[in-house]
Amino acid sequence: MRILITGLSGFLGQKLLSKLPADWEVVALSRSTLAAPPVVTQIKMDLTDADAYRSLPSQIDAVLSLAQSRAYSVFPGQTGDVYDVNVTASVRLGDYAARANAKSFTFFSTGSVYEPYTKPLRETDMELAPRSLNGVSKLAAERALSLYRDIFPVCCLRPFFPFGPHQTRSIVPTLFERINTGTAVQLDGKDGLTFSPVYVDDLINITVRAIEDHWRGAVNVAGLQTVTVRELSEAIARALGVEPVFSQSSSSALSLLPETDHLYSLYSPASMTNFDDALSQTIASFRNRKAPSI
């Protein structure tokens, strides 16, 4: 299968490059040269350059969009850049996929589309109204890409709290850094956020399945294990042989547990990595390098 992929320079993209299926012929779009296997054809390209799409391969089997603006949380000030990358570039990729006779289009969205998290987190909810720049722009891209659903299958994956070795900016490396340095972990309420993080290897395997099986529509992607920030912090502390320090706020703790019945009707739960094993491998990678950036 010949597949065009954007966003391979990030955490998820780098992991995908290390686990590419043997029968994939990858065309990678990136602003800079990637550390990629020789089988990957690299095209240096700015996704915000409308003219650059004319030089892409004339035929492709699938498109995977992992790209996200690095300024996704900067509002106001970077709204234009975020929309250029998250929305406009996604639509241009949709137009390209149609011209190149793609058989599927897989888009990485975000769980933030469910903000402010006051209702059950269901893919069937058609009245979403996110409040962050990232959530708004990703939902706009989802809705724009849905216009192509009669031309090729469009799947919008909504991942929740991906984690894994060598990650730098997310809840797990942040907690590791705080506990490793003796810094207090802030908890809303008694135990903090309740969530179900998804291990990066599982997320990549799910993504591959979504592409090869031509999944359609929105799919929540979360792990099988439900944890609180307190429980996760205590597990990290045990691995490090230290006592965690907590501070509590008067705010109520959120519970971000998406419905995943749809996901696990398409992908076997038995294929998921054991959470304790996943966390152990993640912590080991943090201990063997410089402190993660927060």
Protein Blocks (a to p, Z undefined) as FASTA:
>chain_A
ZZddehklmmklmmmmmmgcfkbccddddfbdcdddfklccddddfklmklmmmgcfbdf
bdcdfbdcfklmgcghjlmmmmmmmmmmmmmmmmmmmmnopabdcddddfklmpghlacc
dfklcbbccfbfklmmmmmmmmmmmmmmmmpccdddddehiadehiabdfklmmmmmmmn
opacddehjlopadddddfklmmmmmmmmmmnopghjdddddfbdcdfklmmmmmmmmno
pacdddddfbdcddddddfklmmmmbcfklpccfklmmmmmmmmmmmpccddZZ
